[in-house]
Amino acid sequence: MPDVLLMPYRPDILGAGKKGEKKYRYRLAGPSCLAGDVIGDYSFDKPLKRGDKLIFTDMALYSIVKNTTFNGMNLPDIAVIRAGGTIEVVRQFGYEDYRNRQS
């Protein structure tokens, strides 16, 4: 999420609050080796568990233009939330996309 790492930007997460706003507080960070890989502090109504889906809003700006597969990180799916709340994945990336980015 280059927008978060390159500039002071804390993306909103659907259903999440700011630090201390809700009962359960978490600091979210990414899995790369970047020292500043912290996304931000969030709070939730219930504890998070493995497999929960967190939906970051307004993240297409630099995340798509400056994406990378550094350290084997998968590229993010591209999805839209349609009127009525349904989520439609419009693009997924796989190994072929990684392979085709090589020279």
N, CA, C and O atoms as a DFTB+ gen file, in Angstrom:
412 C
 N C O
     1  1       0.836      -1.174       0.000
     2  2       0.000       0.000       0.000
     3  2       0.880       1.235       0.000
     4  3       1.041       1.886       1.033
     5  1       1.452       1.564      -1.155
     6  2       2.416       2.670      -1.224
     7  2       1.877       4.004      -0.732
     8  3       2.637       4.801      -0.181
     9  1       0.582       4.271      -0.915
    10  2       0.050       5.560      -0.457
    11  2       0.260       5.716       1.040
    12  3       0.527       6.820       1.513
    13  1       0.144       4.632       1.789
    14  2       0.292       4.667       3.242
    15  2       1.762       4.834       3.627
    16  3       2.080       5.542       4.582
    17  1       2.657       4.180       2.882
    18  2       4.071       4.192       3.231
    19  2       4.796       5.444       2.746
    20  3       5.746       5.891       3.388
    21  1       4.364       6.014       1.627
    22  2       5.068       7.146       1.038
    23  2       4.601       8.498       1.556
    24  3       5.291       9.502       1.384
    25  1       3.457       8.528       2.176
    26  2       2.938       9.800       2.672
    27  2       2.121       9.533       3.929
    28  3       1.652       8.411       4.118
    29  1       1.939      10.508       4.778
    30  2       1.161      10.273       5.991
    31  2      -0.325      10.130       5.667
    32  3      -1.057      11.119       5.628
    33  1      -0.755       8.916       5.440
    34  2      -2.111       8.632       5.020
    35  2      -2.623       7.419       5.775
    36  3      -1.975       6.372       5.768
    37  1      -3.764       7.538       6.422
    38  2      -4.381       6.429       7.145
    39  2      -5.699       6.119       6.456
    40  3      -6.662       6.870       6.613
    41  1      -5.769       5.017       5.686
    42  2      -6.999       4.699       4.976
    43  2      -8.107       4.277       5.937
    44  3      -7.840       3.698       6.990
    45  1      -9.339       4.569       5.570
    46  2     -10.475       4.099       6.357
    47  2     -10.708       2.626       6.080
    48  3     -10.415       2.129       4.993
    49  1     -11.244       1.931       7.087
    50  2     -11.646       0.535       6.954
    51  2     -13.131       0.482       7.281
    52  3     -13.564       1.017       8.301
    53  1     -13.916      -0.165       6.415
    54  2     -15.350      -0.267       6.657
    55  2     -15.610      -0.906       8.018
    56  3     -15.091      -1.984       8.310
    57  1     -16.405      -0.251       8.842
    58  2     -16.777      -0.778      10.150
    59  2     -15.785      -0.533      11.260
    60  3     -16.052      -0.890      12.407
    61  1     -14.640       0.070      10.953
    62  2     -13.616       0.316      11.974
    63  2     -13.716       1.741      12.503
    64  3     -14.247       2.633      11.841
    65  1     -13.197       1.931      13.701
    66  2     -13.135       3.259      14.285
    67  2     -11.694       3.694      14.436
    68  3     -10.766       2.950      14.117
    69  1     -11.520       4.903      14.925
    70  2     -10.180       5.399      15.206
    71  2      -9.656       4.756      16.488
    72  3     -10.403       4.100      17.214
    73  1      -8.389       4.948      16.754
    74  2      -7.746       4.413      17.954
    75  2      -8.553       4.798      19.200
    76  3      -8.799       5.981      19.439
    77  1      -8.965       3.801      19.991
    78  2      -9.677       4.045      21.229
    79  2     -11.159       4.339      21.093
    80  3     -11.850       4.488      22.101
    81  1     -11.659       4.425      19.881
    82  2     -13.070       4.743      19.669
    83  2     -13.980       3.551      19.991
    84  3     -15.075       3.723      20.526
    85  1     -13.515       2.346      19.659
    86  2     -14.281       1.124      19.916
    87  2     -13.496       0.235      20.882
    88  3     -12.350       0.535      21.217
    89  1     -14.108      -0.845      21.320
    90  2     -13.564      -1.654      22.413
    91  2     -12.225      -2.335      22.102
    92  3     -11.350      -2.374      22.967
    93  1     -12.045      -2.870      20.890
    94  2     -10.854      -3.659      20.565
    95  2      -9.925      -2.883      19.637
    96  3     -10.311      -2.496      18.534
    97  1      -8.711      -2.666      20.094
    98  2      -7.755      -1.825      19.372
    99  2      -6.657      -2.674      18.729
   100  3      -6.156      -3.623      19.331
   101  1      -6.295      -2.315      17.493
   102  2      -5.248      -3.025      16.752
   103  2      -4.373      -2.027      16.015
   104  3      -4.838      -0.975      15.575
   105  1      -3.101      -2.373      15.888
   106  2      -2.187      -1.649      14.996
   107  2      -1.964      -2.562      13.803
   108  3      -1.478      -3.684      13.952
   109  1      -2.318      -2.083      12.626
   110  2      -2.173      -2.883      11.414
   111  2      -0.869      -2.529      10.719
   112  3      -0.490      -1.361      10.633
   113  1      -0.191      -3.552      10.226
   114  2       1.083      -3.363       9.541
   115  2       1.184      -4.372       8.415
   116  3       0.469      -5.374       8.401
   117  1       2.058      -4.109       7.488
   118  2       2.244      -4.991       6.342
   119  2       3.324      -6.016       6.578
   120  3       4.072      -5.920       7.550
   121  1       3.416      -7.007       5.690
   122  2       4.360      -8.111       5.855
   123  2       5.704      -7.936       5.144
   124  3       6.484      -8.886       5.079
   125  1       5.994      -6.752       4.612
   126  2       7.271      -6.594       3.918
   127  2       8.360      -6.218       4.917
   128  3       8.099      -6.135       6.117
   129  1       9.550      -5.996       4.439
   130  2      10.664      -5.669       5.330
   131  2      10.869      -4.158       5.453
   132  3      11.892      -3.715       5.975
   133  1       9.910      -3.368       4.979
   134  2      10.046      -1.921       5.086
   135  2       9.890      -1.477       6.539
   136  3       8.977      -1.918       7.237
   137  1      10.773      -0.615       6.979
   138  2      10.743      -0.177       8.379
   139  2       9.463       0.564       8.724
   140  3       8.983       0.474       9.854
   141  1       8.912       1.284       7.782
   142  2       7.706       2.064       8.040
   143  2       6.444       1.370       7.562
   144  3       5.520       2.026       7.081
   145  1       6.394       0.066       7.688
   146  2       5.310      -0.734       7.140
   147  2       4.057      -0.722       8.021
   148  3       3.270      -1.669       7.987
   149  1       3.867       0.335       8.804
   150  2       2.692       0.442       9.672
   151  2       1.586       1.191       8.929
   152  3       1.813       2.274       8.390
   153  1       0.395       0.608       8.906
   154  2      -0.744       1.216       8.225
   155  2      -1.436       2.201       9.151
   156  3      -1.770       3.312       8.740
   157  1      -1.655       1.801      10.401
   158  2      -2.290       2.705      11.355
   159  2      -2.953       1.969      12.492
   160  3      -2.986       0.739      12.520
   161  1      -3.485       2.737      13.437
   162  2      -4.198       2.201      14.587
   163  2      -5.694       2.282      14.338
   164  3      -6.204       3.314      13.900
   165  1      -6.393       1.194      14.618
   166  2      -7.829       1.088      14.380
   167  2      -8.485       0.434      15.589
   168  3      -7.816      -0.213      16.394
   169  1      -9.785       0.606      15.709
   170  2     -10.533      -0.102      16.744
   171  2     -11.771      -0.734      16.121
   172  3     -12.288      -0.267      15.106
   173  1     -12.238      -1.823      16.766
   174  2     -13.350      -2.600      16.239
   175  2     -14.309      -2.968      17.368
   176  3     -13.926      -2.983      18.538
   177  1     -15.548      -3.263      17.012
   178  2     -16.558      -3.638      18.000
   179  2     -16.310      -5.023      18.590
   180  3     -16.667      -5.281      19.739
   181  1     -15.697      -5.920      17.807
   182  2     -15.417      -7.273      18.294
   183  2     -13.984      -7.636      17.915
   184  3     -13.415      -7.029      17.008
   185  1     -13.397      -8.613      18.594
   186  2     -12.013      -8.991      18.285
   187  2     -11.871      -9.493      16.850
   188  3     -12.765     -10.157      16.327
   189  1     -10.758      -9.176      16.228
   190  2     -10.463      -9.706      14.897
   191  2      -9.949     -11.129      15.036
   192  3      -9.323     -11.487      16.034
   193  1     -10.225     -11.934      14.015
   194  2      -9.698     -13.293      14.013
   195  2      -9.150     -13.618      12.629
   196  3      -9.515     -12.986      11.638
   197  1      -8.280     -14.599      12.580
   198  2      -7.676     -15.000      11.311
   199  2      -8.775     -15.280      10.286
   200  3      -9.739     -15.987      10.578
   201  1      -8.623     -14.725       9.092
   202  2      -9.589     -14.926       8.025
   203  2     -10.620     -13.819       7.907
   204  3     -11.354     -13.769       6.920
   205  1     -10.696     -12.915       8.907
   206  2     -11.619     -11.785       8.786
   207  2     -11.213     -10.929       7.595
   208  3     -10.026     -10.779       7.307
   209  1     -12.184     -10.380       6.917
   210  2     -11.918      -9.521       5.766
   211  2     -12.010      -8.065       6.200
   212  3     -13.040      -7.623       6.708
   213  1     -10.930      -7.327       5.997
   214  2     -10.911      -5.894       6.251
   215  2     -10.946      -5.187       4.904
   216  3     -10.125      -5.463       4.030
   217  1     -11.893      -4.280       4.741
   218  2     -12.045      -3.586       3.460
   219  2     -11.541      -2.158       3.610
   220  3     -12.169      -1.328       4.267
   221  1     -10.391      -1.886       2.987
   222  2      -9.817      -0.544       2.970
   223  2     -10.519       0.257       1.886
   224  3     -10.704      -0.229       0.771
   225  1     -10.907       1.480       2.210
   226  2     -11.567       2.313       1.215
   227  2     -10.567       3.295       0.608
   228  3      -9.551       3.615       1.224
   229  1     -10.858       3.763      -0.587
   230  2     -10.061       4.798      -1.242
   231  2      -8.593       4.417      -1.363
   232  3      -7.718       5.229      -1.063
   233  1      -8.312       3.195      -1.798
   234  2      -6.924       2.736      -1.864
   235  2      -6.420       2.514      -3.288
   236  3      -5.308       2.014      -3.458
   237  1      -7.177       2.859      -4.297
   238  2      -6.754       2.565      -5.669
   239  2      -5.745       3.567      -6.211
   240  3      -5.114       3.306      -7.235
   241  1      -5.578       4.704      -5.550
   242  2      -4.747       5.775      -6.087
   243  2      -3.363       5.300      -6.488
   244  3      -3.106       5.114      -7.678
   245  1      -2.465       5.098      -5.536
   246  2      -1.113       4.661      -5.849
   247  2      -0.954       3.159      -5.744
   248  3       0.001       2.609      -6.292
   249  1      -1.851       2.483      -5.063
   250  2      -1.715       1.045      -4.883
   251  2      -1.722       0.310      -6.219
   252  3      -1.059      -0.717      -6.362
   253  1      -2.451       0.816      -7.182
   254  2      -2.493       0.177      -8.489
   255  2      -1.344       0.660      -9.367
   256  3      -0.738      -0.143     -10.076
   257  1      -1.037       1.943      -9.335
   258  2       0.001       2.487     -10.209
   259  2       1.399       2.079      -9.761
   260  3       2.255       1.789     -10.596
   261  1       1.636       2.052      -8.466
   262  2       2.974       1.764      -7.940
   263  2       3.036       0.401      -7.272
   264  3       3.791       0.223      -6.316
   265  1       2.266      -0.561      -7.749
   266  2       2.251      -1.863      -7.101
   267  2       3.552      -2.612      -7.345
   268  3       4.295      -2.306      -8.278
   269  1       3.815      -3.588      -6.501
   270  2       5.041      -4.355      -6.593
   271  2       4.799      -5.775      -6.100
   272  3       3.886      -6.020      -5.312
   273  1       5.611      -6.694      -6.562
   274  2       5.553      -8.061      -6.061
   275  2       6.791      -8.353      -5.220
   276  3       7.214      -9.503      -5.100
   277  1       7.365      -7.307      -4.641
   278  2       8.558      -7.405      -3.799
   279  2       8.360      -8.463      -2.712
   280  3       7.304      -8.520      -2.081
   281  1       9.368      -9.291      -2.496
   282  2       9.334     -10.362      -1.490
   283  2       8.187     -11.346      -1.722
   284  3       7.718     -11.982      -0.777
   285  1       7.737     -11.476      -2.956
   286  2       6.694     -12.445      -3.270
   287  2       5.291     -12.033      -2.879
   288  3       4.382     -12.862      -2.833
   289  1       5.111     -10.733      -2.593
   290  2       3.777     -10.261      -2.215
   291  2       2.845     -10.311      -3.422
   292  3       3.203      -9.857      -4.509
   293  1       1.659     -10.859      -3.229
   294  2       0.665     -10.886      -4.300
   295  2       0.125      -9.485      -4.542
   296  3       0.054      -8.674      -3.619
   297  1      -0.253      -9.203      -5.775
   298  2      -0.919      -7.948      -6.077
   299  2      -2.341      -8.009      -5.544
   300  3      -2.932      -9.087      -5.492
   301  1      -2.900      -6.872      -5.146
   302  2      -4.257      -6.890      -4.585
   303  2      -5.315      -7.118      -5.669
   304  3      -5.141      -6.717      -6.819
   305  1      -6.406      -7.767      -5.278
   306  2      -7.555      -7.850      -6.171
   307  2      -8.141      -6.453      -6.329
   308  3      -7.998      -5.611      -5.442
   309  1      -8.788      -6.213      -7.440
   310  2      -9.495      -4.956      -7.652
   311  2     -10.987      -5.275      -7.573
   312  3     -11.487      -6.132      -8.302
   313  1     -11.690      -4.579      -6.686
   314  2     -13.111      -4.834      -6.489
   315  2     -13.858      -3.517      -6.378
   316  3     -13.278      -2.479      -6.060
   317  1     -15.139      -3.579      -6.643
   318  2     -16.004      -2.410      -6.482
   319  2     -17.195      -2.814      -5.622
   320  3     -17.641      -3.961      -5.645
   321  1     -17.695      -1.848      -4.868
   322  2     -18.919      -2.068      -4.111
   323  2     -20.049      -1.444      -4.922
   324  3     -20.065      -0.235      -5.153
   325  1     -20.969      -2.259      -5.340
   326  2     -22.087      -1.816      -6.165
   327  2     -23.191      -1.218      -5.297
   328  3     -23.232      -1.435      -4.086
   329  1     -24.070      -0.474      -5.924
   330  2     -25.248       0.047      -5.216
   331  2     -25.980      -1.145      -4.603
   332  3     -26.183      -2.164      -5.263
   333  1     -26.362      -1.014      -3.375
   334  2     -27.004      -2.127      -2.682
   335  2     -26.035      -2.908      -1.818
   336  3     -26.452      -3.761      -1.035
   337  1     -24.725      -2.623      -1.950
   338  2     -23.736      -3.221      -1.064
   339  2     -23.058      -4.481      -1.545
   340  3     -22.211      -5.013      -0.827
   341  1     -23.382      -4.986      -2.715
   342  2     -22.699      -6.189      -3.194
   343  2     -21.279      -5.828      -3.641
   344  3     -21.040      -4.756      -4.196
   345  1     -20.358      -6.735      -3.390
   346  2     -18.958      -6.538      -3.761
   347  2     -18.656      -7.404      -4.970
   348  3     -18.915      -8.607      -4.969
   349  1     -18.102      -6.775      -6.008
   350  2     -17.759      -7.497      -7.228
   351  2     -16.263      -7.379      -7.480
   352  3     -15.736      -6.276      -7.629
   353  1     -15.580      -8.523      -7.527
   354  2     -14.154      -8.537      -7.869
   355  2     -14.062      -8.432      -9.383
   356  3     -14.587      -9.278     -10.106
   357  1     -13.386      -7.379      -9.863
   358  2     -13.304      -7.154     -11.304
   359  2     -11.959      -7.579     -11.891
   360  3     -11.830      -7.703     -13.109
   361  1     -10.949      -7.805     -11.033
   362  2      -9.636      -8.250     -11.539
   363  2      -8.876      -8.930     -10.415
   364  3      -8.788      -8.412      -9.302
   365  1      -8.331     -10.096     -10.721
   366  2      -7.441     -10.795      -9.803
   367  2      -6.122     -11.034     -10.526
   368  3      -6.084     -11.113     -11.754
   369  1      -5.047     -11.147      -9.761
   370  2      -3.721     -11.334     -10.332
   371  2      -3.140     -12.656      -9.857
   372  3      -3.374     -13.074      -8.723
   373  1      -2.393     -13.303     -10.718
   374  2      -1.790     -14.592     -10.382
   375  2      -0.334     -14.645     -10.801
   376  3       0.270     -13.623     -11.125
   377  1       0.221     -15.840     -10.791
   378  2       1.627     -16.029     -11.131
   379  2       1.930     -15.538     -12.546
   380  3       2.992     -14.965     -12.788
   381  1       1.008     -15.758     -13.478
   382  2       1.232     -15.337     -14.869
   383  2       1.469     -13.829     -14.958
   384  3       2.294     -13.368     -15.748
   385  1       0.752     -13.079     -14.156
   386  2       0.939     -11.618     -14.144
   387  2       2.338     -11.272     -13.636
   388  3       2.996     -10.393     -14.192
   389  1       2.791     -11.947     -12.598
   390  2       4.146     -11.748     -12.080
   391  2       5.165     -12.097     -13.162
   392  3       6.064     -11.309     -13.456
   393  1       5.018     -13.275     -13.747
   394  2       5.960     -13.747     -14.773
   395  2       6.031     -12.771     -15.941
   396  3       7.115     -12.488     -16.451
   397  1       4.887     -12.259     -16.362
   398  2       4.849     -11.366     -17.521
   399  2       5.412      -9.983     -17.240
   400  3       5.668      -9.225     -18.176
   401  1       5.613      -9.634     -15.959
   402  2       6.217      -8.343     -15.602
   403  2       7.742      -8.384     -15.696
   404  3       8.401      -7.345     -15.670
   405  1       8.291      -9.584     -15.804
   406  2       9.739      -9.722     -15.870
   407  2      10.215      -9.387     -17.284
   408  3       9.461      -9.527     -18.247
   409  1      11.455      -8.950     -17.403
   410  2      11.954      -8.576     -18.734
   411  2      12.366      -9.775     -19.542
   412  3      12.807      -9.629     -20.682
